[in-house]
């Protein structure tokens, strides 16, 4: 497998420490979670043995681990992060139902293993009936939420899902939250098409941002007007990407209206105190 364009562990983190014990890791995570105004924080632990990494350290935290390097990155979510996940997941489910997409299963942050690495998303979805040529290990759609100041981390998350699954994950949805001003970006990221193959038949995994919608509001609170760019089309994931088969009318693509994205943004800003 050709390595993706982003190293999942070469990212800026709030803190780095040795993961010598479960107790030590949990103590550090508790300190980070107690920080006022926390949106999202990333903590990198080194020298983490597999028997420690397999543990769930704190409820709500997301883990990325590689047994070869013994590196562990834990995503520590704050209220705004959790609000973005909860609200988007609700609209995703509602809009799926409106599109006639009913047999799709939300798997929340269920951990997925691939070789000697594993990762937990913010949320994921897969069809109840998976085609025989598809691996049931991998969700069809992934959601990852993080800071716009740490875009590289979110891109690395998307690269892990798309490359490790060899394209079995069809779309990674990224929500980037600015921690200082009222600004949120919703993106859908896919593998670049057509596929590029290297010598020996290996595929080169490159990411492509298919859709990007940014919602902003000037300082001054909830009374200020919201601006969305672009505002012409809804945020769309195709039926085939979610269900791994062609639609049968009246089945249609999942489309979240711009007004819904603006509603998610307002709820996140409220959680941030903006």
ABEGO torsion letter per residue (X at the ends): XBBBABBAABBBBABBBBBABAAAAAAAAAAAAABBGBABBBBBBBGBBAAAAABBABBGBBBBBBAAAGBBBBBBBBAAAAAAAAAAAAAAAAAAAAAGBABBBBAEABBBBBEABBBBBABBBBBABBBAABBAABBABBBBBBBAAAAAAAAAAAAAAAAAAGGABABBBBBBBBAABBBBBBBBBBBBOBBBBBBGGBBBBBBBBABBBBBBBBBGEAABBBBBOBAABBBBBBAAAAAGBBBBOABBBBBBBAAAAAAAAAAAAAAAGX
